[in-house]
Amino acid sequence: GTKRIDTRHAGDGRPHRPNDGIWHAAGAGHTGVGSLLENTAMKLVHDLPDGTTTVGTSMNLRHLRASAVGETIRCRAELTQHEGRKYTFALQATNEAGDIVGEGTHERFAVDVERFMGKLKQR
């Protein structure tokens, strides 16, 4: 089976995420849509052991439509495959009219936080 999650983004210029589940930013450009979709996918992986998190390793995103400041964007991630430490997602962002704003795929890998951070410190 697959898992799905939706989040919303209202581009109203406020750079924060309040508790109402709506994402706020100044419009939704390509990198903004990508970030919103990645965060939506990340929320699907919640059954990890203590001391483990996921890191994004790839994203293939097509940004299909501009969105205005103040427009609400709904982001959907669907976990389509889970193999060991690898999680693969189908992504889609739509505007208030239901038009597809962006779509693509995303991969994340589960990592041990201490080991991962230790490798970064060794650089």
Buried (B, 14 or more C-beta within 10 A) or exposed (E): EEBEBEBBBBBBEEEEBEEEEBBBBEBBBEEBBBBBBBBBBBBBBEEEEEEBBBEBEEBEBEBEBEBEEEBBBBBBBBBEEBEEEEBBBBBBBBBEEEEEBBBBBBBBBBBEEEEEEEEEEEE
